[in-house]
């Protein structure tokens, strides 16, 4: 059965959380990233936060030297984050409007309100050859202003889809389909992430037109506790077969 065109990028923040709980270097992120890539993942995602509670800024520099697939760094474009991305020059930067005190990312950009702000930052990253993506709620009305920012891609924030999947999956996915279609018409690439898992991933990937990449961390690492990291990466890749 052939793979779809959707790539799997594994977010390794939770591995860093486990490491940081005891200090030291166990689990070793470099060793794990090499394994994850060898098991077939097509990308690695890191989301450093200002308090470095999981991924540290040094990790982003160390991993730049060994990631052989797509390297995606996501975060709030504060001055420190911008400087870090310009130093590392990952394949992709994903801009996320998360506040320092939030537990995890919980909203997408209001591209109408922040169009000028995003346009300036995106132009800076693109001038350095870095592909850009912006975290976006599923709302096709945001696409025209997203287009004006100059972003290469959007990353659909999939929390509402995941939370409503078992209630009514057709209703849950409808705004994502509409937003994806609007993005395709505007010439914007489509990524997605947040709470996608082995239960809801295939249906999402089958129904979102033009889906290029999914970024998955928390659920994948939790599943790895039961199935092992090698089996788990392959299980997620299998969800992208249809």
N, C-alpha and C positions, 0 to 999 in steps of 0.2 A: 504494500500500500504506500503510495508516494506521500512525501511530506508536503504540507502546504507551504506557502511562502512566508509564514510567520516564524520569526526567530525567537528562541528562548534565551533571555538574559537573566542570569541568576544574581539576585541581590544578596550579598554576603554580610550584611549588617549584623544579623543574628549570630553568625559565627564570631564576629568581633565582640559582641555582647558577652558571649560565653567566655571568651578569652579574658576579657577585662574583669570578669567577676573574681578571678583568682590572681590577677597580675600575670607576669610571665608571658609565655608565648604558646599556650596550649588551649585551643587548637591553633596550629600554625597556618595563618591565612595564605601564605604563598604556596605551601604544600597543598592546601585544600583547593585553591583556585586552579592549580595545575591539574588536579584530579577531576574537578568539575568540567573543565574544558575537554579533558581526555574522554569523558563520558558522553560528550556530544553537545554540551551547551554552546550556543553560538555567541554568547556575550556575558560580560561580568558587569554588574552594577554596584556602585558604592554611593552611599548618601552620608557624607560627613556632616556633623552638626557642630555648632560652635563649642558646645561643652565636651565634644569628643567622647560621648558616652558609649559609643560603639566604634565606628570607624574613626580612626585618628587621621589627621592631615598627613602624618608620616606614612601611614598605610597607603594613601593614594599615590604617593611618590614611589614607594617600594613596589607596589603592584604594577605601576606603569612599565616597569622593567621586564615583567614576566608575562603579562596578559597577551595572549596570541590571537584572541578573537576580538570582538568589538568591546571597547572600553568605554563605559558610560558612567559619568559622574553626575549626580543629581543633588540639588540643594537650593536654598534661598540665596539669591544673588546679592549677598552682602559684600562689602569691599574685600574682606578676607577671602571669601569664596571665589570671587571674580579673579583675584590675584592668583589663587591656587590653580584654578582652571587654566588660566593663561600660561602658567608655568608648566603644567603637565601636558596640556594640549591633548586631551582624550579624543577618541573618535566622535563622541557625542556628549553634549552637556544638556541635562534636563533641568529646567528652571521650575522650582516648586515654592509656592508662597507660604511655607510653614514658619510659624513663629518659634522662637527659641524654647518656649515652655511647653509646646505640644508634645504629646507622647509619640504620635506618628502623624504623617501628613493627613490633613483632614479637609482640604478644599483645593479647588483649582483656581487659576487666575481669573479675575475679572478683566478680560482683555480690552473692554471698552474703557474702563477707568484707568488702567495701567498701560494703555497702548504706547504712549510716548516713552515711558520708563523702559518697557520691554524692548522697544525698537532700538534704543540706544545701546543696551546691553547686548542684544542679539547681533547688531551690526559689528560690535567689537569682537565677539567670539567668531563670527563668520569671517572677519578680516584675517583671522589667524587659522582659517581652514578647519574650524570646529563645527560639526553639524549641531544644530540647535533643535530643542524640543521644549514645549511648554506644557505643564500640567494643566488639564482643562476639565471642567465639569461637563457632563453631557448636555449641551445646549447649543443647537445649531445657530442661534442668534449671536453667539460669540465668535463664530468663524470669520465673518468679514473683518472684524477688528484684529483677529489673530493673523489673518492674511497681511494686514497692514504693518504688523510688527516685523515681518520679514522672516518669521520662523520657518524652518524646514519641515518640522513635524509638530504634532500635538501628541501628548500622552493622555488618553482618556482615563479619568479618575473613576475606578470601577467599584468603589465601596458600595454605592447604592444598588448597583446590579447584583453584587455578591450577597448583600443582606436580604434582597427580595427574590433571589433566584428560586428558592424552594416554595415561595408563596405564589408567584406568578411569573415564570421566567419570560414569557412573551411580553408582558407588560414591563418587566424590569429592563429588558434589552432594547425596547423601542426607542428611547431617546438617544441611545448610543448608535443605533443604526442611522437615525436621522442626522446626527452630528457627523458621523463618518462619511455619509454621502455628501454632506455639505463641504467637508474638508477635501474630499476627492475632487469635487467640482472646482474647488479653489486651488487645486494643485498642491495641497499640503499632505504630507505623509502622516500615517496613523500608527501610534504606539498605544499601549494600554498597560495599566497596572494598579494594584491595590486589592488585596483579598481574593485574587484569583487563585483557584486551587484545583485539585483533581476532580472535584464534583462539578464545577461550573465552567472550567476552562474550555472544553471542547465545544460546548454550545455557543459560547461567546465567539470563539475563533471561526466557527462555521458560519456565523451570521453577520459578522462585521466586515463589510467590504473593504478591501485594501489594507487589512491589518498586517503591518510589517514586523512588529516586535511586541512581545509581552515581557514585562519585568516582574519576577516573582521571587520573594525572599522568605517571609515569615512562614507561610504555609509549606513551602518546599522544605525548609529546614526542620519544621515540626514533623513532616512526613518522614524525613530521613532518620529520625529517632526510631521509627518503627521499621522502615524498609531498608535502611542503609542509603548512603548518599549516591552510590552508583546506580542502584535500582531506582531510586527516586527521580534522579535526573532523566533516566530513560522513560519512566512512567509519565513524566510531564511532557517529554518529547512525543510520546505516543498520543497524547491528547491533541497534538497538533497535526496528526495524520488523519486525512479524510479524502 
